[in-house]
Structure formats: C-alpha cells, structure tokens
Amino acid sequence: MSTSDSDAAALQARIATLETAITELRHDLRGILSPAMLVADRLIGHSEPGVRRAGEVMIRCVEQAAKRLEQTKQRPS
C-alpha cells in the first residue's frame, strides 16, 4: 500500500468517525429539544396572552433548531 493509499484510508476512517459523532450529537440534541417542545405546547394553551406568546416563541426556536439538525444530514454535492 502506498503512502497516498494509506493517507486516503486514514482520511476515510476519520470521516467515518466524524459522521458517527455528528449522528450521535444530532440524536442527543433532539432528545434535549423534545422536553422544551412539550413545555412550549403547554404554554400556548395558557389563558394569559403573554404566556402563550412565550410558548409560540419557544416553538419557533425549537423548530428552527430541528431544521438546522436536518440540514446537517444533507451532504454538499
């Protein structure tokens, strides 16, 4: 095996390791965001308009974060 072949193999192994780490991080972040979404859902049902607005803001933020996580799945062409 030539040096360039071993360099390419090492690079591929590193890429695979990073992809695994990103997948695990994406999964962990979704788990962290889930309770926030549940709380926000309860807030938007509150009788006070200010509390409802806070819930709506939380939902938008969590949805934006989830969208960004989905974008990390897309590979550049």
mmCIF file of the N, C-alpha and C atoms, coordinates in Angstrom:
data_MODEL
# 
_entry.id   MODEL 
# 
loop_
_atom_site.group_PDB 
_atom_site.id 
_atom_site.type_symbol 
_atom_site.label_atom_id 
_atom_site.label_alt_id 
_atom_site.label_comp_id 
_atom_site.label_asym_id 
_atom_site.label_entity_id 
_atom_site.label_seq_id 
_atom_site.pdbx_PDB_ins_code 
_atom_site.Cartn_x 
_atom_site.Cartn_y 
_atom_site.Cartn_z 
_atom_site.occupancy 
_atom_site.B_iso_or_equiv 
_atom_site.pdbx_formal_charge 
_atom_site.auth_seq_id 
_atom_site.auth_comp_id 
_atom_site.auth_asym_id 
_atom_site.auth_atom_id 
_atom_site.pdbx_PDB_model_num 
ATOM 1   N N  . MET A 1 1  ? 0.857   -1.178 0.000  1.00 0.00 ? 1  MET A N  1 
ATOM 2   C CA . MET A 1 1  ? 0.000   0.000  0.000  1.00 0.00 ? 1  MET A CA 1 
ATOM 3   C C  . MET A 1 1  ? 0.898   1.234  0.000  1.00 0.00 ? 1  MET A C  1 
ATOM 4   N N  . SER A 1 2  ? 0.638   2.157  -0.907 1.00 0.00 ? 2  SER A N  1 
ATOM 5   C CA . SER A 1 2  ? 1.452   3.362  -0.984 1.00 0.00 ? 2  SER A CA 1 
ATOM 6   C C  . SER A 1 2  ? 1.040   4.349  0.092  1.00 0.00 ? 2  SER A C  1 
ATOM 7   N N  . THR A 1 3  ? 1.886   5.359  0.253  1.00 0.00 ? 3  THR A N  1 
ATOM 8   C CA . THR A 1 3  ? 1.612   6.390  1.255  1.00 0.00 ? 3  THR A CA 1 
ATOM 9   C C  . THR A 1 3  ? 0.303   7.102  0.953  1.00 0.00 ? 3  THR A C  1 
ATOM 10  N N  . SER A 1 4  ? 0.055   7.405  -0.322 1.00 0.00 ? 4  SER A N  1 
ATOM 11  C CA . SER A 1 4  ? -1.185  8.105  -0.663 1.00 0.00 ? 4  SER A CA 1 
ATOM 12  C C  . SER A 1 4  ? -2.407  7.216  -0.412 1.00 0.00 ? 4  SER A C  1 
ATOM 13  N N  . ASP A 1 5  ? -2.256  5.903  -0.625 1.00 0.00 ? 5  ASP A N  1 
ATOM 14  C CA . ASP A 1 5  ? -3.352  4.979  -0.314 1.00 0.00 ? 5  ASP A CA 1 
ATOM 15  C C  . ASP A 1 5  ? -3.615  4.934  1.188  1.00 0.00 ? 5  ASP A C  1 
ATOM 16  N N  . SER A 1 6  ? -2.561  4.906  1.983  1.00 0.00 ? 6  SER A N  1 
ATOM 17  C CA . SER A 1 6  ? -2.752  4.868  3.436  1.00 0.00 ? 6  SER A CA 1 
ATOM 18  C C  . SER A 1 6  ? -3.280  6.209  3.942  1.00 0.00 ? 6  SER A C  1 
ATOM 19  N N  . ASP A 1 7  ? -2.859  7.305  3.314  1.00 0.00 ? 7  ASP A N  1 
ATOM 20  C CA . ASP A 1 7  ? -3.398  8.616  3.678  1.00 0.00 ? 7  ASP A CA 1 
ATOM 21  C C  . ASP A 1 7  ? -4.889  8.686  3.363  1.00 0.00 ? 7  ASP A C  1 
ATOM 22  N N  . ALA A 1 8  ? -5.261  8.173  2.207  1.00 0.00 ? 8  ALA A N  1 
ATOM 23  C CA . ALA A 1 8  ? -6.671  8.177  1.810  1.00 0.00 ? 8  ALA A CA 1 
ATOM 24  C C  . ALA A 1 8  ? -7.486  7.292  2.744  1.00 0.00 ? 8  ALA A C  1 
ATOM 25  N N  . ALA A 1 9  ? -6.946  6.149  3.119  1.00 0.00 ? 9  ALA A N  1 
ATOM 26  C CA . ALA A 1 9  ? -7.650  5.250  4.038  1.00 0.00 ? 9  ALA A CA 1 
ATOM 27  C C  . ALA A 1 9  ? -7.802  5.902  5.412  1.00 0.00 ? 9  ALA A C  1 
ATOM 28  N N  . ALA A 1 10 ? -6.761  6.578  5.865  1.00 0.00 ? 10 ALA A N  1 
ATOM 29  C CA . ALA A 1 10 ? -6.827  7.262  7.164  1.00 0.00 ? 10 ALA A CA 1 
ATOM 30  C C  . ALA A 1 10 ? -7.855  8.388  7.112  1.00 0.00 ? 10 ALA A C  1 
ATOM 31  N N  . LEU A 1 11 ? -7.901  9.099  6.005  1.00 0.00 ? 11 LEU A N  1 
ATOM 32  C CA . LEU A 1 11 ? -8.876  10.180 5.844  1.00 0.00 ? 11 LEU A CA 1 
ATOM 33  C C  . LEU A 1 11 ? -10.293 9.621  5.837  1.00 0.00 ? 11 LEU A C  1 
ATOM 34  N N  . GLN A 1 12 ? -10.510 8.537  5.137  1.00 0.00 ? 12 GLN A N  1 
ATOM 35  C CA . GLN A 1 12 ? -11.838 7.903  5.094  1.00 0.00 ? 12 GLN A CA 1 
ATOM 36  C C  . GLN A 1 12 ? -12.254 7.431  6.483  1.00 0.00 ? 12 GLN A C  1 
ATOM 37  N N  . ALA A 1 13 ? -11.317 6.882  7.230  1.00 0.00 ? 13 ALA A N  1 
ATOM 38  C CA . ALA A 1 13 ? -11.623 6.435  8.598  1.00 0.00 ? 13 ALA A CA 1 
ATOM 39  C C  . ALA A 1 13 ? -11.981 7.629  9.473  1.00 0.00 ? 13 ALA A C  1 
ATOM 40  N N  . ARG A 1 14 ? -11.272 8.723  9.315  1.00 0.00 ? 14 ARG A N  1 
ATOM 41  C CA . ARG A 1 14 ? -11.557 9.935  10.101 1.00 0.00 ? 14 ARG A CA 1 
ATOM 42  C C  . ARG A 1 14 ? -12.923 10.499 9.737  1.00 0.00 ? 14 ARG A C  1 
ATOM 43  N N  . ILE A 1 15 ? -13.245 10.518 8.462  1.00 0.00 ? 15 ILE A N  1 
ATOM 44  C CA . ILE A 1 15 ? -14.552 10.998 8.013  1.00 0.00 ? 15 ILE A CA 1 
ATOM 45  C C  . ILE A 1 15 ? -15.661 10.131 8.592  1.00 0.00 ? 15 ILE A C  1 
ATOM 46  N N  . ALA A 1 16 ? -15.482 8.827  8.570  1.00 0.00 ? 16 ALA A N  1 
ATOM 47  C CA . ALA A 1 16 ? -16.486 7.914  9.131  1.00 0.00 ? 16 ALA A CA 1 
ATOM 48  C C  . ALA A 1 16 ? -16.672 8.169  10.632 1.00 0.00 ? 16 ALA A C  1 
ATOM 49  N N  . THR A 1 17 ? -15.565 8.405  11.342 1.00 0.00 ? 17 THR A N  1 
ATOM 50  C CA . THR A 1 17 ? -15.646 8.702  12.773 1.00 0.00 ? 17 THR A CA 1 
ATOM 51  C C  . THR A 1 17 ? -16.409 9.994  13.018 1.00 0.00 ? 17 THR A C  1 
ATOM 52  N N  . LEU A 1 18 ? -16.132 11.025 12.228 1.00 0.00 ? 18 LEU A N  1 
ATOM 53  C CA . LEU A 1 18 ? -16.829 12.307 12.372 1.00 0.00 ? 18 LEU A CA 1 
ATOM 54  C C  . LEU A 1 18 ? -18.311 12.173 12.044 1.00 0.00 ? 18 LEU A C  1 
ATOM 55  N N  . GLU A 1 19 ? -18.641 11.417 10.998 1.00 0.00 ? 19 GLU A N  1 
ATOM 56  C CA . GLU A 1 19 ? -20.049 11.215 10.644 1.00 0.00 ? 19 GLU A CA 1 
ATOM 57  C C  . GLU A 1 19 ? -20.803 10.518 11.771 1.00 0.00 ? 19 GLU A C  1 
ATOM 58  N N  . THR A 1 20 ? -20.167 9.554  12.410 1.00 0.00 ? 20 THR A N  1 
ATOM 59  C CA . THR A 1 20 ? -20.784 8.872  13.545 1.00 0.00 ? 20 THR A CA 1 
ATOM 60  C C  . THR A 1 20 ? -21.000 9.836  14.706 1.00 0.00 ? 20 THR A C  1 
ATOM 61  N N  . ALA A 1 21 ? -20.005 10.659 14.984 1.00 0.00 ? 21 ALA A N  1 
ATOM 62  C CA . ALA A 1 21 ? -20.117 11.630 16.074 1.00 0.00 ? 21 ALA A CA 1 
ATOM 63  C C  . ALA A 1 21 ? -21.229 12.634 15.793 1.00 0.00 ? 21 ALA A C  1 
ATOM 64  N N  . ILE A 1 22 ? -21.340 13.088 14.564 1.00 0.00 ? 22 ILE A N  1 
ATOM 65  C CA . ILE A 1 22 ? -22.388 14.044 14.192 1.00 0.00 ? 22 ILE A CA 1 
ATOM 66  C C  . ILE A 1 22 ? -23.767 13.405 14.333 1.00 0.00 ? 22 ILE A C  1 
ATOM 67  N N  . THR A 1 23 ? -23.898 12.170 13.913 1.00 0.00 ? 23 THR A N  1 
ATOM 68  C CA . THR A 1 23 ? -25.172 11.465 14.039 1.00 0.00 ? 23 THR A CA 1 
ATOM 69  C C  . THR A 1 23 ? -25.570 11.337 15.505 1.00 0.00 ? 23 THR A C  1 
ATOM 70  N N  . GLU A 1 24 ? -24.621 10.980 16.358 1.00 0.00 ? 24 GLU A N  1 
ATOM 71  C CA . GLU A 1 24 ? -24.905 10.853 17.792 1.00 0.00 ? 24 GLU A CA 1 
ATOM 72  C C  . GLU A 1 24 ? -25.266 12.206 18.398 1.00 0.00 ? 24 GLU A C  1 
ATOM 73  N N  . LEU A 1 25 ? -24.558 13.253 18.007 1.00 0.00 ? 25 LEU A N  1 
ATOM 74  C CA . LEU A 1 25 ? -24.844 14.594 18.518 1.00 0.00 ? 25 LEU A CA 1 
ATOM 75  C C  . LEU A 1 25 ? -26.236 15.050 18.078 1.00 0.00 ? 25 LEU A C  1 
ATOM 76  N N  . ARG A 1 26 ? -26.577 14.805 16.820 1.00 0.00 ? 26 ARG A N  1 
ATOM 77  C CA . ARG A 1 26 ? -27.904 15.158 16.299 1.00 0.00 ? 26 ARG A CA 1 
ATOM 78  C C  . ARG A 1 26 ? -28.991 14.466 17.125 1.00 0.00 ? 26 ARG A C  1 
ATOM 79  N N  . HIS A 1 27 ? -28.785 13.193 17.406 1.00 0.00 ? 27 HIS A N  1 
ATOM 80  C CA . HIS A 1 27 ? -29.749 12.420 18.195 1.00 0.00 ? 27 HIS A CA 1 
ATOM 81  C C  . HIS A 1 27 ? -29.869 12.985 19.613 1.00 0.00 ? 27 HIS A C  1 
ATOM 82  N N  . ASP A 1 28 ? -28.735 13.278 20.223 1.00 0.00 ? 28 ASP A N  1 
ATOM 83  C CA . ASP A 1 28 ? -28.734 13.819 21.588 1.00 0.00 ? 28 ASP A CA 1 
ATOM 84  C C  . ASP A 1 28 ? -29.433 15.174 21.640 1.00 0.00 ? 28 ASP A C  1 
ATOM 85  N N  . LEU A 1 29 ? -29.165 16.030 20.667 1.00 0.00 ? 29 LEU A N  1 
ATOM 86  C CA . LEU A 1 29 ? -29.792 17.352 20.651 1.00 0.00 ? 29 LEU A CA 1 
ATOM 87  C C  . LEU A 1 29 ? -31.305 17.263 20.460 1.00 0.00 ? 29 LEU A C  1 
ATOM 88  N N  . ARG A 1 30 ? -31.747 16.322 19.633 1.00 0.00 ? 30 ARG A N  1 
ATOM 89  C CA . ARG A 1 30 ? -33.200 16.126 19.500 1.00 0.00 ? 30 ARG A CA 1 
ATOM 90  C C  . ARG A 1 30 ? -33.809 15.731 20.848 1.00 0.00 ? 30 ARG A C  1 
ATOM 91  N N  . GLY A 1 31 ? -33.115 14.882 21.580 1.00 0.00 ? 31 GLY A N  1 
ATOM 92  C CA . GLY A 1 31 ? -33.595 14.476 22.897 1.00 0.00 ? 31 GLY A CA 1 
ATOM 93  C C  . GLY A 1 31 ? -33.665 15.642 23.875 1.00 0.00 ? 31 GLY A C  1 
ATOM 94  N N  . ILE A 1 32 ? -32.720 16.548 23.760 1.00 0.00 ? 32 ILE A N  1 
ATOM 95  C CA . ILE A 1 32 ? -32.719 17.728 24.624 1.00 0.00 ? 32 ILE A CA 1 
ATOM 96  C C  . ILE A 1 32 ? -33.845 18.682 24.237 1.00 0.00 ? 32 ILE A C  1 
ATOM 97  N N  . LEU A 1 33 ? -34.125 18.804 22.957 1.00 0.00 ? 33 LEU A N  1 
ATOM 98  C CA . LEU A 1 33 ? -35.155 19.734 22.477 1.00 0.00 ? 33 LEU A CA 1 
ATOM 99  C C  . LEU A 1 33 ? -36.576 19.228 22.726 1.00 0.00 ? 33 LEU A C  1 
ATOM 100 N N  . SER A 1 34 ? -36.756 17.941 22.807 1.00 0.00 ? 34 SER A N  1 
ATOM 101 C CA . SER A 1 34 ? -38.109 17.380 22.978 1.00 0.00 ? 34 SER A CA 1 
ATOM 102 C C  . SER A 1 34 ? -38.835 17.897 24.216 1.00 0.00 ? 34 SER A C  1 
ATOM 103 N N  . PRO A 1 35 ? -38.219 17.910 25.387 1.00 0.00 ? 35 PRO A N  1 
ATOM 104 C CA . PRO A 1 35 ? -38.933 18.454 26.560 1.00 0.00 ? 35 PRO A CA 1 
ATOM 105 C C  . PRO A 1 35 ? -39.280 19.936 26.402 1.00 0.00 ? 35 PRO A C  1 
ATOM 106 N N  . ALA A 1 36 ? -38.411 20.689 25.746 1.00 0.00 ? 36 ALA A N  1 
ATOM 107 C CA . ALA A 1 36 ? -38.705 22.113 25.527 1.00 0.00 ? 36 ALA A CA 1 
ATOM 108 C C  . ALA A 1 36 ? -39.959 22.265 24.669 1.00 0.00 ? 36 ALA A C  1 
ATOM 109 N N  . MET A 1 37 ? -40.111 21.415 23.682 1.00 0.00 ? 37 MET A N  1 
ATOM 110 C CA . MET A 1 37 ? -41.291 21.476 22.827 1.00 0.00 ? 37 MET A CA 1 
ATOM 111 C C  . MET A 1 37 ? -42.543 21.089 23.615 1.00 0.00 ? 37 MET A C  1 
ATOM 112 N N  . LEU A 1 38 ? -42.431 20.110 24.479 1.00 0.00 ? 38 LEU A N  1 
ATOM 113 C CA . LEU A 1 38 ? -43.580 19.719 25.302 1.00 0.00 ? 38 LEU A CA 1 
ATOM 114 C C  . LEU A 1 38 ? -44.017 20.857 26.218 1.00 0.00 ? 38 LEU A C  1 
ATOM 115 N N  . VAL A 1 39 ? -43.048 21.532 26.828 1.00 0.00 ? 39 VAL A N  1 
ATOM 116 C CA . VAL A 1 39 ? -43.372 22.666 27.701 1.00 0.00 ? 39 VAL A CA 1 
ATOM 117 C C  . VAL A 1 39 ? -43.995 23.789 26.875 1.00 0.00 ? 39 VAL A C  1 
ATOM 118 N N  . ALA A 1 40 ? -43.427 24.067 25.721 1.00 0.00 ? 40 ALA A N  1 
ATOM 119 C CA . ALA A 1 40 ? -43.965 25.123 24.861 1.00 0.00 ? 40 ALA A CA 1 
ATOM 120 C C  . ALA A 1 40 ? -45.395 24.812 24.445 1.00 0.00 ? 40 ALA A C  1 
ATOM 121 N N  . ASP A 1 41 ? -45.687 23.562 24.150 1.00 0.00 ? 41 ASP A N  1 
ATOM 122 C CA . ASP A 1 41 ? -47.057 23.169 23.795 1.00 0.00 ? 41 ASP A CA 1 
ATOM 123 C C  . ASP A 1 41 ? -48.021 23.468 24.932 1.00 0.00 ? 41 ASP A C  1 
ATOM 124 N N  . ARG A 1 42 ? -47.580 23.246 26.146 1.00 0.00 ? 42 ARG A N  1 
ATOM 125 C CA . ARG A 1 42 ? -48.441 23.551 27.302 1.00 0.00 ? 42 ARG A CA 1 
ATOM 126 C C  . ARG A 1 42 ? -48.607 25.052 27.478 1.00 0.00 ? 42 ARG A C  1 
ATOM 127 N N  . LEU A 1 43 ? -47.552 25.800 27.225 1.00 0.00 ? 43 LEU A N  1 
ATOM 128 C CA . LEU A 1 43 ? -47.624 27.252 27.388 1.00 0.00 ? 43 LEU A CA 1 
ATOM 129 C C  . LEU A 1 43 ? -48.602 27.896 26.400 1.00 0.00 ? 43 LEU A C  1 
ATOM 130 N N  . ILE A 1 44 ? -48.644 27.382 25.166 1.00 0.00 ? 44 ILE A N  1 
ATOM 131 C CA . ILE A 1 44 ? -49.531 28.021 24.186 1.00 0.00 ? 44 ILE A CA 1 
ATOM 132 C C  . ILE A 1 44 ? -51.004 27.777 24.513 1.00 0.00 ? 44 ILE A C  1 
ATOM 133 N N  . GLY A 1 45 ? -51.289 26.868 25.414 1.00 0.00 ? 45 GLY A N  1 
ATOM 134 C CA . GLY A 1 45 ? -52.660 26.645 25.856 1.00 0.00 ? 45 GLY A CA 1 
ATOM 135 C C  . GLY A 1 45 ? -53.033 27.459 27.083 1.00 0.00 ? 45 GLY A C  1 
ATOM 136 N N  . HIS A 1 46 ? -52.113 28.279 27.566 1.00 0.00 ? 46 HIS A N  1 
ATOM 137 C CA . HIS A 1 46 ? -52.343 29.069 28.783 1.00 0.00 ? 46 HIS A CA 1 
ATOM 138 C C  . HIS A 1 46 ? -53.335 30.204 28.507 1.00 0.00 ? 46 HIS A C  1 
ATOM 139 N N  . SER A 1 47 ? -54.024 30.640 29.552 1.00 0.00 ? 47 SER A N  1 
ATOM 140 C CA . SER A 1 47 ? -55.034 31.693 29.398 1.00 0.00 ? 47 SER A CA 1 
ATOM 141 C C  . SER A 1 47 ? -54.428 33.088 29.229 1.00 0.00 ? 47 SER A C  1 
ATOM 142 N N  . GLU A 1 48 ? -53.208 33.301 29.697 1.00 0.00 ? 48 GLU A N  1 
ATOM 143 C CA . GLU A 1 48 ? -52.592 34.623 29.585 1.00 0.00 ? 48 GLU A CA 1 
ATOM 144 C C  . GLU A 1 48 ? -51.893 34.778 28.236 1.00 0.00 ? 48 GLU A C  1 
ATOM 145 N N  . PRO A 1 49 ? -52.190 35.864 27.519 1.00 0.00 ? 49 PRO A N  1 
ATOM 146 C CA . PRO A 1 49 ? -51.595 36.074 26.195 1.00 0.00 ? 49 PRO A CA 1 
ATOM 147 C C  . PRO A 1 49 ? -50.063 36.115 26.214 1.00 0.00 ? 49 PRO A C  1 
ATOM 148 N N  . GLY A 1 50 ? -49.473 36.716 27.242 1.00 0.00 ? 50 GLY A N  1 
ATOM 149 C CA . GLY A 1 50 ? -48.016 36.784 27.318 1.00 0.00 ? 50 GLY A CA 1 
ATOM 150 C C  . GLY A 1 50 ? -47.384 35.411 27.444 1.00 0.00 ? 50 GLY A C  1 
ATOM 151 N N  . VAL A 1 51 ? -48.025 34.561 28.195 1.00 0.00 ? 51 VAL A N  1 
ATOM 152 C CA . VAL A 1 51 ? -47.520 33.191 28.366 1.00 0.00 ? 51 VAL A CA 1 
ATOM 153 C C  . VAL A 1 51 ? -47.664 32.434 27.041 1.00 0.00 ? 51 VAL A C  1 
ATOM 154 N N  . ARG A 1 52 ? -48.793 32.630 26.365 1.00 0.00 ? 52 ARG A N  1 
ATOM 155 C CA . ARG A 1 52 ? -48.997 31.983 25.057 1.00 0.00 ? 52 ARG A CA 1 
ATOM 156 C C  . ARG A 1 52 ? -47.934 32.432 24.058 1.00 0.00 ? 52 ARG A C  1 
ATOM 157 N N  . ARG A 1 53 ? -47.658 33.732 24.024 1.00 0.00 ? 53 ARG A N  1 
ATOM 158 C CA . ARG A 1 53 ? -46.633 34.247 23.106 1.00 0.00 ? 53 ARG A CA 1 
ATOM 159 C C  . ARG A 1 53 ? -45.267 33.639 23.418 1.00 0.00 ? 53 ARG A C  1 
ATOM 160 N N  . ALA A 1 54 ? -44.954 33.504 24.687 1.00 0.00 ? 54 ALA A N  1 
ATOM 161 C CA . ALA A 1 54 ? -43.680 32.889 25.069 1.00 0.00 ? 54 ALA A CA 1 
ATOM 162 C C  . ALA A 1 54 ? -43.607 31.454 24.551 1.00 0.00 ? 54 ALA A C  1 
ATOM 163 N N  . GLY A 1 55 ? -44.711 30.725 24.664 1.00 0.00 ? 55 GLY A N  1 
ATOM 164 C CA . GLY A 1 55 ? -44.760 29.361 24.132 1.00 0.00 ? 55 GLY A CA 1 
ATOM 165 C C  . GLY A 1 55 ? -44.565 29.328 22.633 1.00 0.00 ? 55 GLY A C  1 
ATOM 166 N N  . GLU A 1 56 ? -45.180 30.286 21.948 1.00 0.00 ? 56 GLU A N  1 
ATOM 167 C CA . GLU A 1 56 ? -45.039 30.359 20.486 1.00 0.00 ? 56 GLU A CA 1 
ATOM 168 C C  . GLU A 1 56 ? -43.597 30.651 20.079 1.00 0.00 ? 56 GLU A C  1 
ATOM 169 N N  . VAL A 1 57 ? -42.942 31.535 20.829 1.00 0.00 ? 57 VAL A N  1 
ATOM 170 C CA . VAL A 1 57 ? -41.531 31.840 20.562 1.00 0.00 ? 57 VAL A CA 1 
ATOM 171 C C  . VAL A 1 57 ? -40.680 30.587 20.770 1.00 0.00 ? 57 VAL A C  1 
ATOM 172 N N  . MET A 1 58 ? -40.948 29.875 21.855 1.00 0.00 ? 58 MET A N  1 
ATOM 173 C CA . MET A 1 58 ? -40.195 28.648 22.129 1.00 0.00 ? 58 MET A CA 1 
ATOM 174 C C  . MET A 1 58 ? -40.383 27.635 21.006 1.00 0.00 ? 58 MET A C  1 
ATOM 175 N N  . ILE A 1 59 ? -41.604 27.487 20.541 1.00 0.00 ? 59 ILE A N  1 
ATOM 176 C CA . ILE A 1 59 ? -41.866 26.531 19.468 1.00 0.00 ? 59 ILE A CA 1 
ATOM 177 C C  . ILE A 1 59 ? -41.096 26.914 18.207 1.00 0.00 ? 59 ILE A C  1 
ATOM 178 N N  . ARG A 1 60 ? -41.128 28.192 17.854 1.00 0.00 ? 60 ARG A N  1 
ATOM 179 C CA . ARG A 1 60 ? -40.388 28.627 16.661 1.00 0.00 ? 60 ARG A CA 1 
ATOM 180 C C  . ARG A 1 60 ? -38.896 28.338 16.812 1.00 0.00 ? 60 ARG A C  1 
ATOM 181 N N  . CYS A 1 61 ? -38.352 28.608 17.979 1.00 0.00 ? 61 CYS A N  1 
ATOM 182 C CA . CYS A 1 61 ? -36.928 28.369 18.220 1.00 0.00 ? 61 CYS A CA 1 
ATOM 183 C C  . CYS A 1 61 ? -36.571 26.886 18.123 1.00 0.00 ? 61 CYS A C  1 
ATOM 184 N N  . VAL A 1 62 ? -37.384 26.052 18.741 1.00 0.00 ? 62 VAL A N  1 
ATOM 185 C CA . VAL A 1 62 ? -37.135 24.609 18.701 1.00 0.00 ? 62 VAL A CA 1 
ATOM 186 C C  . VAL A 1 62 ? -37.272 24.099 17.264 1.00 0.00 ? 62 VAL A C  1 
ATOM 187 N N  . GLU A 1 63 ? -38.265 24.583 16.542 1.00 0.00 ? 63 GLU A N  1 
ATOM 188 C CA . GLU A 1 63 ? -38.438 24.159 15.143 1.00 0.00 ? 63 GLU A CA 1 
ATOM 189 C C  . GLU A 1 63 ? -37.246 24.600 14.289 1.00 0.00 ? 63 GLU A C  1 
ATOM 190 N N  . GLN A 1 64 ? -36.724 25.800 14.528 1.00 0.00 ? 64 GLN A N  1 
ATOM 191 C CA . GLN A 1 64 ? -35.542 26.254 13.784 1.00 0.00 ? 64 GLN A CA 1 
ATOM 192 C C  . GLN A 1 64 ? -34.334 25.372 14.098 1.00 0.00 ? 64 GLN A C  1 
ATOM 193 N N  . ALA A 1 65 ? -34.175 25.025 15.357 1.00 0.00 ? 65 ALA A N  1 
ATOM 194 C CA . ALA A 1 65 ? -33.064 24.148 15.740 1.00 0.00 ? 65 ALA A CA 1 
ATOM 195 C C  . ALA A 1 65 ? -33.209 22.779 15.081 1.00 0.00 ? 65 ALA A C  1 
ATOM 196 N N  . ALA A 1 66 ? -34.428 22.251 15.071 1.00 0.00 ? 66 ALA A N  1 
ATOM 197 C CA . ALA A 1 66 ? -34.671 20.947 14.440 1.00 0.00 ? 66 ALA A CA 1 
ATOM 198 C C  . ALA A 1 66 ? -34.387 21.012 12.939 1.00 0.00 ? 66 ALA A C  1 
ATOM 199 N N  . LYS A 1 67 ? -34.752 22.125 12.323 1.00 0.00 ? 67 LYS A N  1 
ATOM 200 C CA . LYS A 1 67 ? -34.488 22.292 10.889 1.00 0.00 ? 67 LYS A CA 1 
ATOM 201 C C  . LYS A 1 67 ? -32.988 22.306 10.617 1.00 0.00 ? 67 LYS A C  1 
ATOM 202 N N  . ARG A 1 68 ? -32.235 23.004 11.473 1.00 0.00 ? 68 ARG A N  1 
ATOM 203 C CA . ARG A 1 68 ? -30.782 23.028 11.312 1.00 0.00 ? 68 ARG A CA 1 
ATOM 204 C C  . ARG A 1 68 ? -30.181 21.637 11.467 1.00 0.00 ? 68 ARG A C  1 
ATOM 205 N N  . LEU A 1 69 ? -30.726 20.863 12.408 1.00 0.00 ? 69 LEU A N  1 
ATOM 206 C CA . LEU A 1 69 ? -30.242 19.495 12.580 1.00 0.00 ? 69 LEU A CA 1 
ATOM 207 C C  . LEU A 1 69 ? -30.492 18.676 11.320 1.00 0.00 ? 69 LEU A C  1 
ATOM 208 N N  . GLU A 1 70 ? -31.650 18.864 10.716 1.00 0.00 ? 70 GLU A N  1 
ATOM 209 C CA . GLU A 1 70 ? -31.959 18.136 9.481  1.00 0.00 ? 70 GLU A CA 1 
ATOM 210 C C  . GLU A 1 70 ? -31.015 18.550 8.361  1.00 0.00 ? 70 GLU A C  1 
ATOM 211 N N  . GLN A 1 71 ? -30.648 19.829 8.321  1.00 0.00 ? 71 GLN A N  1 
ATOM 212 C CA . GLN A 1 71 ? -29.741 20.311 7.286  1.00 0.00 ? 71 GLN A CA 1 
ATOM 213 C C  . GLN A 1 71 ? -28.364 19.692 7.401  1.00 0.00 ? 71 GLN A C  1 
ATOM 214 N N  . THR A 1 72 ? -27.981 19.273 8.600  1.00 0.00 ? 72 THR A N  1 
ATOM 215 C CA . THR A 1 72 ? -26.653 18.641 8.757  1.00 0.00 ? 72 THR A CA 1 
ATOM 216 C C  . THR A 1 72 ? -26.625 17.261 8.113  1.00 0.00 ? 72 THR A C  1 
ATOM 217 N N  . LYS A 1 73 ? -27.787 16.703 7.801  1.00 0.00 ? 73 LYS A N  1 
ATOM 218 C CA . LYS A 1 73 ? -27.824 15.398 7.126  1.00 0.00 ? 73 LYS A CA 1 
ATOM 219 C C  . LYS A 1 73 ? -27.496 15.525 5.643  1.00 0.00 ? 73 LYS A C  1 
ATOM 220 N N  . GLN A 1 74 ? -27.706 16.694 5.086  1.00 0.00 ? 74 GLN A N  1 
ATOM 221 C CA . GLN A 1 74 ? -27.515 16.890 3.658  1.00 0.00 ? 74 GLN A CA 1 
ATOM 222 C C  . GLN A 1 74 ? -26.042 17.087 3.365  1.00 0.00 ? 74 GLN A C  1 
ATOM 223 N N  . ARG A 1 75 ? -25.567 16.321 2.420  1.00 0.00 ? 75 ARG A N  1 
ATOM 224 C CA . ARG A 1 75 ? -24.164 16.444 2.022  1.00 0.00 ? 75 ARG A CA 1 
ATOM 225 C C  . ARG A 1 75 ? -24.065 17.403 0.850  1.00 0.00 ? 75 ARG A C  1 
ATOM 226 N N  . PRO A 1 76 ? -23.007 18.203 0.834  1.00 0.00 ? 76 PRO A N  1 
ATOM 227 C CA . PRO A 1 76 ? -22.810 19.087 -0.324 1.00 0.00 ? 76 PRO A CA 1 
ATOM 228 C C  . PRO A 1 76 ? -22.537 18.245 -1.563 1.00 0.00 ? 76 PRO A C  1 
ATOM 229 N N  . SER A 1 77 ? -23.003 18.732 -2.698 1.00 0.00 ? 77 SER A N  1 
ATOM 230 C CA . SER A 1 77 ? -22.778 17.952 -3.934 1.00 0.00 ? 77 SER A CA 1 
ATOM 231 C C  . SER A 1 77 ? -21.540 18.382 -4.661 1.00 0.00 ? 77 SER A C  1 
# 
